[in-house]
Amino acid sequence: MNATTEFMDLLQVKYPILQAPMAGVATPAMAAAVSNAGGLGALGLCAASPEMAHKAIKEVQQLTAASFNVNFFCHEKPARDPVVEAAWIARAVPLFERFEAEPPTELRDIYKSFCDTDAYLHLLLALRPRVVSFHLGLPRPDQIAALRAAGLVLIGSATSPAEARAVQAAGLNAIVAQGWEAGGHRGVFDPTAPDACLSTRDLLRAILDEVSLPIIAAGGIMDGRDVRRMLDHGAAAVQLGTAFIGCPESAADEGYRERLALGGDTVMTRAISGRPARCLGNALTQWTEDAEPADIPGYPCAYDLAKTVNTVAKAKGATAYGAQWAGSQASRARSLPAAELVETLATEMTDRAQA
Ligand SMILES: Cc1cc2nc3c(=O)[nH]c(=O)nc-3n(C[C@H](O)[C@H](O)[C@H](O)COP(=O)(O)O)c2cc1C
C-alpha cells in the first residue's frame, strides 16, 4: 500500500483531497458536500465559541455520515501594549470618519487558543468528529493524549521542517505542509521567528526528508493537475482552500466573491490580524501596507480592529475592507458547487495520471 492509499484509509475517504478548514468561509453545508463527494470536508472553528462549535459540528453530522475535519488555532497569548494599541486605533480614525462611525476605545482579545481552555477538547470528546487539525502551533500534551486515546485522527500544520519535526514528536498522525503560496493565516508557530518562506513544493521536499508521517501539501493547488503533481512529489494528500471560496456553499460575501473573480494580486501581511496571512489586495491591505511590524498589535487584537472597520464600511456599502483571504493562485479559482469541484479535481487528477 502506498502512502496515499494508507492515508485515505486512515481518513476513510475516497479521494486524497482535503477541503481546507476556513474560518468565516467554510460552512457545515460545504464540509458535508465535500465529505459526501468523497473528499474530506472541514470546518475552521478558531473564531467559534464552544457553543457555536458544538452547533456547527452537529450540523455537519446531520448532513453526512462520512468523516470530516474540525480545526482550531493554537496561538500564543497576545503581548498587550496599550501604547501600540492606542496608536493602531488612532491610525484607523480617518476610516471611521469616512464611514461616519465611532472608532473603538480599545482592542479586544477576541479568540481563545485551543490550548487556553478545555471547552473545545470536551466537545470533541463528546461529538467525536473523525479528524481534528491544528494551526499556528500545537495543543498541550495532555490534550493531544486525550484526543489520541479517543481514537481521533490528529493533523498539525507546518511551514518549516522544524515545525514538521515538532508535529511528529508531539504524536499527531499527519502534517499539513503549508507553503508560502497558501491563502489565509500562515501556520508559523512563532510569528517573531525568521521565516524561510518555502514554497509548497520546496517545503514538501524538505519535510519528506525529515519525517515519516503522511504529508498533506497545501498552498496554490487549484486543479487536478496540481493535485497529481503534489502526489507525484510524495504528498500523501492535498488540501485546497482558495479553490473552495467561490462555491455556492461558502460563507464568502458578495464583495469577497467579486474580488476573487477579478483575480490579481495577493499580499502576505500581518497588519490585518496581527499574524502573517495571505489576502487579496484591496482597500484594507492598502490601508495597512506601510505599517511597520512594531506598530501592529498582536493576534487577534489587531484583527478586532480590522473586523470593526469592515463592519462599518459594509454598513455604508463599501465591500473592499474585508479580510479577503486567498492564496497566490486565486485568479485560477472556479465557482463550482463543492461536490462538483471535488469530482472535477478527482477526474482531472486521474486524467493527468493516464495521459
Ligand atoms: C479563506 C481562508 C481561510 C482559512 N482559514 C483557515 C483556518 O481557519 N484554519 C486553517 O488551518 N487554515 C486556514 N486557511 C489556510 C488553509 O488551511 C490552507 O493552508 C490554504 O488554503 C492552502 O492554500 P490555498 O488557499 O492556495 O489552497 C485558510 C485559507 C483561506 C483561503
The ligand as a Tripos MOL2 file, in Angstrom:
@<TRIPOS>MOLECULE
LIG
   31    33     1     0     0
SMALL
NO_CHARGES

@<TRIPOS>ATOM
      1 C1        -10.3510   31.9450    3.3860 C.3       1 LIG1
      2 C2         -9.3390   31.0760    4.0610 C.ar      1 LIG1
      3 C3         -9.4900   30.7950    5.4160 C.ar      1 LIG1
      4 C4         -8.5850   29.9400    6.0510 C.ar      1 LIG1
      5 N1         -8.7980   29.6200    7.3580 N.ar      1 LIG1
      6 C5         -8.0510   28.6410    7.9210 C.ar      1 LIG1
      7 C6         -8.3950   28.1150    9.1970 C.ar      1 LIG1
      8 O1         -9.3740   28.5410    9.8390 O.2       1 LIG1
      9 N2         -7.6050   27.1220    9.6880 N.ar      1 LIG1
     10 C7         -6.5380   26.6170    8.9980 C.ar      1 LIG1
     11 O2         -5.8740   25.7050    9.4870 O.2       1 LIG1
     12 N3         -6.1930   27.1100    7.8030 N.ar      1 LIG1
     13 C8         -6.9350   28.0850    7.2430 C.ar      1 LIG1
     14 N4         -6.6090   28.5550    5.9920 N.ar      1 LIG1
     15 C9         -5.3950   28.0240    5.3140 C.3       1 LIG1
     16 C10        -5.6860   26.6860    4.6400 C.3       1 LIG1
     17 O3         -5.7240   25.6610    5.6120 O.3       1 LIG1
     18 C11        -4.6370   26.2840    3.6060 C.3       1 LIG1
     19 O4         -3.3580   26.2790    4.1600 O.3       1 LIG1
     20 C12        -4.6370   27.1690    2.3700 C.3       1 LIG1
     21 O5         -5.9440   27.4880    1.9770 O.3       1 LIG1
     22 C13        -3.9390   26.4760    1.2280 C.3       1 LIG1
     23 O6         -3.6430   27.3710    0.1980 O.3       1 LIG1
     24 P1         -4.6710   27.7520   -0.9790 P.3       1 LIG1
     25 O7         -5.6030   28.7160   -0.3590 O.co2     1 LIG1
     26 O8         -3.7870   28.3420   -2.0140 O.co2     1 LIG1
     27 O9         -5.3650   26.4880   -1.4040 O.co2     1 LIG1
     28 C14        -7.4900   29.4000    5.3290 C.ar      1 LIG1
     29 C15        -7.3370   29.7060    3.9810 C.ar      1 LIG1
     30 C16        -8.2370   30.5260    3.3360 C.ar      1 LIG1
     31 C17        -8.0650   30.8080    1.8770 C.3       1 LIG1
@<TRIPOS>BOND
     1     1     2 1
     2     2     3 ar
     3     2    30 ar
     4     3     4 ar
     5     4     5 ar
     6     4    28 ar
     7     5     6 ar
     8     6     7 ar
     9     6    13 1
    10     7     8 2
    11     7     9 ar
    12     9    10 ar
    13    10    11 2
    14    10    12 ar
    15    12    13 ar
    16    13    14 ar
    17    14    15 1
    18    14    28 ar
    19    15    16 1
    20    16    17 1
    21    16    18 1
    22    18    19 1
    23    18    20 1
    24    20    21 1
    25    20    22 1
    26    22    23 1
    27    23    24 1
    28    24    25 2
    29    24    26 1
    30    24    27 1
    31    28    29 ar
    32    29    30 ar
    33    30    31 1
@<TRIPOS>SUBSTRUCTURE
     1 LIG1         1 GROUP 0 **** ****
